[in-house]
Amino acid sequence: VVDLSSQYGKKLKISVFGQSHSAAIGVNIEGLPAGIKLDMDDLRAFLRRRAPGQSELSTARAEDDAPEILCGLVNGVTCGAPLTVIIRNTNALPADYEKIRDIPRPSHADYAAHLKYGGHQDVAGGGHFSGRLTAPLCVAGGICLQILRGHGVDICAHILRIGSAGDQAFDPVGVSAGDFGAIRGNPLPVIRKEAGEAMRLEILDAKEKGDSVGGVVECALIGLPAGLGNPMFDGIENRIAGIMFGIPAVKGIEFGSGFKGSERRGSENNDAIYIEDNEIRTRTNNSGGILGGITNGMPILFRTAFKPTPSIGVEQESVSLSRKENVTLQVKGRHDPCIVPRAVPCVEAAAAIALYDAYLDK
Ligand SMILES: Cc1cc2nc3c(=O)[nH]c(=O)nc-3n(C[C@H](O)[C@H](O)[C@H](O)COP(=O)(O)O)c2cc1C
């Protein structure tokens, strides 16, 4: 079976390659206009936000995540040829994962991959299913974000919830670049500092118990022109949702008032339209900036749900595929008790790719 599941995009085509413990992982990007100067320091800073081993809250696996540009860039400027970027894997410990080929981890992709690839899948570090593949996603997204910023667009995500610890939500109408700066300055990307402290305790509690915890990332996109996207199956919601589910551990997405909106009357949920200084806006933004799949000029707002990290030290039920018998499993190795903080730049990156692709489409 030939599938092209690691590619995304229409006008901008990205192709993510590599496995967690292969020589390198990377991304090929086709469709970038020629003549764009890339800021590599900015890109490296963006990647550092995703890298593990930076605090007590993430895995001790220290990965440098240094991007190496193989082609597509001349003197720091895009030349119109495909841009290929690799990140070498330098911190692999394949022995950590030997057992996984026989005993799949509950709620990881091990068993599904075994069925699909007949046991030929690379199990080390989760192979091509690893959260590590979000590093090349962040390379492509970090580049798209730089270009979008040049067009007056900005994107920022924050942790809305971890376990039972919640942050305040973005103001759906008034969210601005000023809010973004404050979020990025916090140790955990949150709006209210105290929320970050409660989340830290939640993560440390899970870690101490050998367990893991999930959460929700909220993302806002501002400065986008109205009229991006298409109806039916090619809307901005479709495109954003499609790429978000490419981030491992994403299990849900909602736009605007989302599931809460479904509990309301139309009179409460409709966004009243008004005109001021010749500009048409809406009083509320329960639509999350998208109507009929098309941007309406209001901020785009969505929330992405992340499940708890599947690999945990707590004993769980699984099976031995070779012996065909029930066994128990305690996952060893280096895993994040909570991937949500590291997933925040991944959500921004994925949104940047989807929106820049839609931008080029227009
Ligand atoms: C940044 C990031 C890091 C991750 N790290 C781990 C990890 O250390 N251990 C683990 O079991 N899962 C980790 N995951 C999640 C798994 O890759 C994911 O749950 C698995 O591939 C199954 O895919 P699904 O949850 O989307 O169905 C990580 C995900 C992300 C986004």
The ligand as an SDF file (V2000), in Angstrom:
LIG
                    3D

 31 33  0  0  0  0  0  0  0  0999 V2000
    5.7090   17.0130   21.6090 C   0  0  0  0  0  0  0  0  0  0  0  0
    5.1810   15.6210   21.8270 C   0  0  0  0  0  0  0  0  0  0  0  0
    5.9260   14.7240   22.5720 C   0  0  0  0  0  0  0  0  0  0  0  0
    5.4580   13.4270   22.8190 C   0  0  0  0  0  0  0  0  0  0  0  0
    6.2010   12.6060   23.6160 N   0  0  0  0  0  0  0  0  0  0  0  0
    5.7210   11.4010   23.9320 C   0  0  0  0  0  0  0  0  0  0  0  0
    6.4400   10.5580   24.8470 C   0  0  0  0  0  0  0  0  0  0  0  0
    7.5060   10.9100   25.3660 O   0  0  0  0  0  0  0  0  0  0  0  0
    5.9090    9.3360   25.1390 N   0  0  0  0  0  0  0  0  0  0  0  0
    4.7080    8.9110   24.6040 C   0  0  0  0  0  0  0  0  0  0  0  0
    4.2600    7.8140   24.9170 O   0  0  0  0  0  0  0  0  0  0  0  0
    4.0020    9.6920   23.7660 N   0  0  0  0  0  0  0  0  0  0  0  0
    4.4760   10.9170   23.4180 C   0  0  0  0  0  0  0  0  0  0  0  0
    3.7390   11.7040   22.5590 N   0  0  0  0  0  0  0  0  0  0  0  0
    2.4270   11.2400   22.0660 C   0  0  0  0  0  0  0  0  0  0  0  0
    2.4960   10.0470   21.1130 C   0  0  0  0  0  0  0  0  0  0  0  0
    3.4170   10.2840   20.0700 O   0  0  0  0  0  0  0  0  0  0  0  0
    1.0880    9.7130   20.5550 C   0  0  0  0  0  0  0  0  0  0  0  0
    0.1650    9.6160   21.5670 O   0  0  0  0  0  0  0  0  0  0  0  0
    1.1120    8.3970   19.7530 C   0  0  0  0  0  0  0  0  0  0  0  0
    1.8920    8.5480   18.5870 O   0  0  0  0  0  0  0  0  0  0  0  0
   -0.2760    7.9090   19.3310 C   0  0  0  0  0  0  0  0  0  0  0  0
   -0.9020    8.8330   18.5120 O   0  0  0  0  0  0  0  0  0  0  0  0
   -2.3440    9.4490   18.8930 P   0  0  0  0  0  0  0  0  0  0  0  0
   -2.2830    9.7310   20.3690 O   0  0  0  0  0  0  0  0  0  0  0  0
   -2.4360   10.7200   18.0900 O   0  0  0  0  0  0  0  0  0  0  0  0
   -3.3790    8.4560   18.5490 O   0  0  0  0  0  0  0  0  0  0  0  0
    4.2080   13.0040   22.2790 C   0  0  0  0  0  0  0  0  0  0  0  0
    3.4700   13.9070   21.5030 C   0  0  0  0  0  0  0  0  0  0  0  0
    3.9370   15.2010   21.2790 C   0  0  0  0  0  0  0  0  0  0  0  0
    3.1050   16.1790   20.4920 C   0  0  0  0  0  0  0  0  0  0  0  0
  1  2  1  0
  2  3  1  0
  2 30  2  0
  3  4  2  0
  4  5  1  0
  4 28  1  0
  5  6  2  0
  6  7  1  0
  6 13  1  0
  7  8  2  0
  7  9  1  0
  9 10  1  0
 10 11  2  0
 10 12  1  0
 12 13  2  0
 13 14  1  0
 14 15  1  0
 14 28  1  0
 15 16  1  0
 16 17  1  0
 16 18  1  0
 18 19  1  0
 18 20  1  0
 20 21  1  0
 20 22  1  0
 22 23  1  0
 23 24  1  0
 24 25  2  0
 24 26  1  0
 24 27  1  0
 28 29  2  0
 29 30  1  0
 30 31  1  0
M  END
$$$$
